[in-house]
C-alpha cells in the first residue's frame, strides 16, 4: 500500500490499523520475546508524536530510548 500523501503529514508507523498505531505490532512481538530495552531512531519532526504516544514506555513494560536522525540515511 502506498502512503505517499499521508506520509507528508505523519509517520507511517503512527497511522492506525485496526484502531492501533502500526508501531504497536513490532512492539508486541518484541514484548513477547521478553525484550525490555527498545531503541527507536526518529526524524526530528516525528519525535514529539512518538514521545506522546509511548511516553517513557512504563505502561508497556519496556525501557525505550530515542535518537534523532536528521536525514534518512538508513541503518547500515
N, C-alpha and C positions, 0 to 999 in steps of 0.2 A: 504494500500500500504506500503510495506516495503522499507525503505530508507537507509538501513544499509551502503552500500558503500558510498553514498553521505554524510551521517552524519559524516563520518570521516573527511570531509573537511569543511563543512559548517553546520550551524544550520538549521534544517528543516524549521524553521519559516522564514528564509531568502530565501528559494527556491521559484522560481516563478511558479505561477499557473495563467494561462490566462494573462500573461505579468505583473503580480504584485506579490510582495512577499506575502507569506501566512500570515504574521503578519498583513497585511492591513485588512483582513477580521474581526478579533475581534476588531481592532481599529475602523473600520467603524460602527460596532454595538455599541460600547461604545460612539462614537460621536453622533449617532442617539439618544442615551439615554441621551444626554446632559451631559456626563461625561467629565470633563475637566482635571482632575488630574489622571495620569496613572503612576503606579509604576511597573517597569519591573525587574525581577530577572534574571541575566545572568551569564554565566560562564565567567571566565577571558579571554578565547580565543575568545569568541563571542562578547565581549563588544565593541571592536573597530568597527566591522562591523555594529552593531546596531546604534552606535553613528553616523557613516557616513550616514546611511540610514535615521534616524529620526532626526538628528541634535538636536535642542533644542525643537522641537515639534511645533514651532510657525506657520510653513506653514500648519499644520494640525489643528491649533486652539486648541492645547492641551498643558498642562504642564506635562512634563514627567520627571521621575527621575529613576535612576538605582541603583541597588545593585548587587554586585558580590558575587556569591556563589561558593566557591572553589570546592565543591563536590556536586553531585546530591543527596540531602537528602530529597527532596520533600518540600511541603509547610506546612505540619502539624506542 
